[in-house]
């Protein structure tokens, strides 16, 4: 809830753009933006961890700010924790989500 309240890009004021879908691995990614603030949300409905799933990020530098599989949330910690530019081979947790925020608006 705190993340959603932190930016209008994550509210109904923000726009949504599809970034990536992969039907075979049950992965989707979309961008949320508002007035220069931008996020990419990557979600997996797969039952297994995906150690190197390729996604083309929108322009800019992106930093992971949330991994739903972190130990603090009851997960095992699997997931990408890096700054991303361009193409990325992400470690996506099973049935989990990663949220990235653009650093250079």
N, C-alpha and C positions, 0 to 999 in steps of 0.2 A: 504494500500500500504506500509506503514511503517513497518508493521509486516512482510509482505512478503520479504521486502528488508533486514530485520534484521538477516536472517539466510539462508544459502545455502540449509538447509534441506527443505525449502519451495520453492525452485527454481527447475528448471528441473534437477539439479545435485542430488537432494535428491531422495531417494527410497521411495516407497509407499507400505504399507502392510495393508491388511484388518484386522481390530480389531474386528468389530461387525456389524452384520446386523440383523434387526428385521422387517420383511415385514409387519406384522400386525399393528405395531405402526409407520411404515415409518421412521425408524431411521437407520443411518449408522455411523460408526466410522472407521477411518483409521489413521495409523501412518505415519509420514514423518520423515526421518532421514538422516543425513549426518555427517560423521566424529565425532560421539559422541553427536551431537546436535539432539534432538528428540522432536517431537510434536505429540499430538493426537488431531484430529479434529472430533468433534461429531456434526452431522447435523440431523435435523428433518424436514421432509416434512409434518408432521402432522399438522392439523389445530387447535389443542388444546395443551396446556401446558401438559407436562408429569412430574408429581411431584416425581416419584421414579422409574426411568427406570434403571435396572441393567445392568452394563457393566463391563467386566473383562479387566482391564488395563494391558498393558505390565509391566514387572518388573520395579521397581523404584518408586520414589516419583514424583508426577505430581502436578503442580499448574496451576489453571485457569488463563490465561492472556487475554482472550477476551470472551465476551458474546455479541453476536450481538443484544440482547434484552435489553441492558443497556439503561437507561433513556437518556443518552447523545446521543444515536443513534435513539431516538424516540420510544423506547420500554417502557415496564412497569417495567423492572428490574428483572423479573422472571428468575431464572437460578441458577445453582450451583456456589458457590464461595468458594472453599475449596481446600486443598491439598488432593490428592488422592493416595492411595496405594492399589494395588490388586483390589478386587471387590468393586464397587461403585454403590450406588443408586443415580443417577444424577437427578437433576431437569432440564429438557431440555425445552427451550422455544418453543412455537409453531412456525413452519416455521423459526427456528433459528439455530444458530451454537454456539458451545462452543469450545474454543481452549485451550489446556493444554500444558505446556512445562515441560519436565523432568528436575528436579532440580539436581539429582545426576547422572551425565553422566558417 
